[in-house]
Amino acid sequence: MLFIVDLDGTLLDSERCLVEVYAEAMKEHGASVRLKDLSRAMVGKHYSQFLREFFPEGDPSLYAQIHERKNALYLAGMAQMKINEPLIRLLRTLKLQNSIALATTASRPVVDTFLNRFDLAALFDFTISGSDVKCRKPDPECYFKVLEHFQCNSNQAIAIEDSSAGFEAATRAGISCLTVRISPGPSAKTTF
């Protein structure tokens, strides 16, 4: 069996940080946004799509600048994020007899920083990032690439996701999907 797991919000409790650093980067360019509005706008969209809602002038170079600043802030803040320990323990057990892949639309630098920061590179037999695909979730491209790499059928895989966009991507690829939620706070817990 092949288990394919997402990064942001699934393995890493990063969703709030991601929204906050985007808001900070946007503020540096004159936009003041409510975190709730930004979070809603971001779901399943490439930065060039959701930034249009806040910067309607449509300047792709501005979007790229904001995205690059977000990346720098995000990577710096990763040390403060928590990993999903229960899910990591489950994946380590599953790895004894199965293959494990990471399929995320986060950038390759984010993926590599995550794997190194939390010493998890050996857990994954294959990783695919947003730098390796043309389309973001809910497009199933990242899942198709993982299936192709392992030369397996979708009925031989299970996805683990946190978002509706990720769930849709997995199911559009024909893969059964478990949804996890990380409860924030000091007594954080994972639910399936």
C-alpha positions as CSV (number, residue, x, y, z in Angstrom):
1,M,0.0,0.0,0.0
2,L,1.1,3.5,-0.7
3,F,0.3,6.3,1.8
4,I,0.4,9.9,0.4
5,V,0.4,12.7,2.9
6,D,0.1,16.4,2.7
7,L,2.3,18.9,4.5
8,D,0.7,22.2,5.5
9,G,-2.1,21.6,8.0
10,T,-1.6,17.9,7.9
11,L,2.0,17.1,9.0
12,L,2.8,20.6,10.1
13,D,0.5,22.9,12.1
14,S,1.3,25.8,9.8
15,E,-2.0,27.1,8.5
16,R,-2.3,30.1,10.9
17,C,1.4,31.0,10.4
18,L,1.0,30.8,6.6
19,V,-1.9,33.3,6.7
20,E,-0.1,35.6,9.2
21,V,3.1,35.8,7.1
22,Y,1.1,36.5,4.0
23,A,-0.8,39.2,5.8
24,E,2.5,40.7,7.0
25,A,4.0,40.6,3.5
26,M,0.9,42.2,2.1
27,K,0.9,44.9,4.8
28,E,4.5,45.8,3.6
29,H,2.9,46.6,0.3
30,G,0.0,48.7,1.7
31,A,-2.8,46.2,2.2
32,S,-4.4,45.7,5.5
33,V,-6.4,42.4,5.5
34,R,-8.4,40.5,8.1
35,L,-6.8,37.1,8.7
36,K,-10.2,35.4,8.3
37,D,-10.7,37.0,4.9
38,L,-7.2,36.1,3.7
39,S,-7.6,32.5,5.0
40,R,-10.8,32.1,3.0
41,A,-9.3,33.6,-0.1
42,M,-6.2,31.4,0.0
43,V,-7.9,28.0,0.0
44,G,-6.9,25.9,-3.0
45,K,-5.6,28.9,-4.9
46,H,-2.2,29.9,-6.2
47,Y,-0.9,33.2,-4.8
48,S,-1.3,34.9,-8.1
49,Q,-5.1,34.1,-7.9
50,F,-5.9,35.1,-4.4
51,L,-3.7,38.2,-4.2
52,R,-5.8,39.6,-7.0
53,E,-8.7,40.0,-4.5
54,F,-6.6,42.3,-2.4
55,F,-4.5,44.0,-5.2
56,P,-6.9,44.2,-8.1
57,E,-4.5,46.2,-10.2
58,G,-3.2,42.8,-11.3
59,D,0.6,43.4,-11.2
60,P,2.3,39.9,-11.4
61,S,5.6,41.3,-10.3
62,L,3.9,42.7,-7.1
63,Y,2.4,39.2,-6.5
64,A,5.8,37.6,-6.9
65,Q,7.4,40.1,-4.5
66,I,4.7,39.4,-1.8
67,H,5.1,35.7,-2.3
68,E,8.9,35.8,-2.0
69,R,8.6,37.9,1.2
70,K,6.0,35.4,2.5
71,N,8.5,32.5,1.8
72,A,11.2,34.2,3.8
73,L,8.9,35.0,6.7
74,Y,7.5,31.4,6.6
75,L,10.8,29.7,6.5
76,A,12.0,31.8,9.4
77,G,8.9,31.0,11.4
78,M,9.0,27.2,10.7
79,A,11.1,26.6,13.9
80,Q,8.1,27.8,16.0
81,M,5.6,25.4,14.3
82,K,4.6,22.1,15.7
83,I,4.6,18.8,13.8
84,N,1.7,16.4,14.0
85,E,3.4,13.8,16.3
86,P,0.5,11.3,16.3
87,L,0.5,11.2,12.5
88,I,4.3,11.0,12.3
89,R,4.2,8.0,14.7
90,L,1.5,6.4,12.6
91,L,3.5,6.9,9.4
92,R,6.6,5.4,11.0
93,T,4.6,2.3,11.8
94,L,3.1,2.2,8.3
95,K,6.5,2.6,6.7
96,L,7.6,-0.8,8.1
97,Q,5.5,-2.5,5.4
98,N,4.4,0.3,3.0
99,S,5.6,3.2,1.0
100,I,5.2,6.8,2.2
101,A,5.1,9.8,-0.1
102,L,4.7,13.5,0.6
103,A,2.5,15.4,-1.9
104,T,2.2,19.1,-1.3
105,T,1.9,22.2,-3.3
106,A,4.2,24.0,-0.9
107,S,7.4,25.1,-2.6
108,R,10.5,22.9,-2.8
109,P,12.5,25.1,-0.4
110,V,9.6,24.8,2.2
111,V,9.5,21.0,1.8
112,D,13.3,20.7,2.1
113,T,13.4,23.0,5.2
114,F,10.6,21.1,6.8
115,L,12.3,17.7,6.2
116,N,15.6,18.9,7.5
117,R,14.2,20.9,10.4
118,F,12.3,18.0,11.8
119,D,14.7,15.3,10.6
120,L,12.0,13.5,8.5
121,A,13.6,13.0,5.1
122,A,14.1,9.3,5.7
123,L,10.4,8.8,6.4
124,F,9.4,9.6,2.8
125,D,10.2,7.3,-0.2
126,F,9.3,10.2,-2.5
127,T,8.3,13.8,-2.2
128,I,6.6,16.1,-4.7
129,S,6.3,19.8,-4.2
130,G,4.5,22.8,-5.8
131,S,7.8,23.4,-7.6
132,D,7.3,20.0,-9.4
133,V,3.7,20.6,-10.7
134,K,1.9,23.1,-12.8
135,C,-1.4,23.1,-11.0
136,R,-2.3,23.4,-7.3
137,K,-4.7,21.3,-5.4
138,P,-7.7,20.7,-5.9
139,D,-6.1,19.7,-9.3
140,P,-5.0,16.1,-8.9
141,E,-1.7,16.5,-10.8
142,C,0.5,16.0,-7.7
143,Y,-1.3,12.8,-6.9
144,F,-1.0,11.5,-10.4
145,K,2.7,12.2,-10.4
146,V,3.1,10.2,-7.1
147,L,1.1,7.2,-8.6
148,E,3.3,7.4,-11.7
149,H,6.5,7.4,-9.7
150,F,5.5,4.3,-7.8
151,Q,3.8,2.7,-10.8
152,C,0.7,1.9,-8.8
153,N,-3.0,2.2,-9.3
154,S,-5.1,4.6,-7.3
155,N,-6.8,1.8,-5.5
156,Q,-3.4,0.8,-4.0
157,A,-3.0,4.2,-2.3
158,I,-4.5,6.2,0.6
159,A,-4.2,9.9,0.9
160,I,-4.0,11.9,4.2
161,E,-5.2,15.5,3.9
162,D,-6.5,18.3,6.0
163,S,-8.3,20.5,3.5
164,S,-11.2,20.3,1.1
165,A,-8.9,21.2,-1.8
166,G,-6.6,18.3,-0.9
167,F,-9.4,15.9,-0.4
168,E,-10.8,16.8,-3.8
169,A,-7.4,16.4,-5.4
170,A,-7.0,12.9,-4.0
171,T,-10.5,11.8,-4.9
172,R,-10.3,13.2,-8.4
173,A,-7.2,11.0,-8.8
174,G,-9.3,8.0,-7.6
175,I,-7.5,7.8,-4.3
176,S,-9.3,7.1,-1.0
177,C,-8.6,9.9,1.4
178,L,-8.5,10.3,5.2
179,T,-9.0,13.8,6.6
180,V,-7.0,14.9,9.7
181,R,-7.5,17.9,11.8
182,I,-4.8,19.4,14.2
183,S,-6.5,21.0,17.2
184,P,-4.5,24.2,18.0
185,G,-3.3,25.1,21.4
186,P,-1.1,23.7,24.2
187,S,-3.1,20.4,24.4
188,A,-3.0,19.9,20.6
189,K,-4.4,16.7,19.3
190,T,-5.0,15.1,16.0
191,T,-8.4,13.7,14.9
192,F,-9.1,11.6,11.8
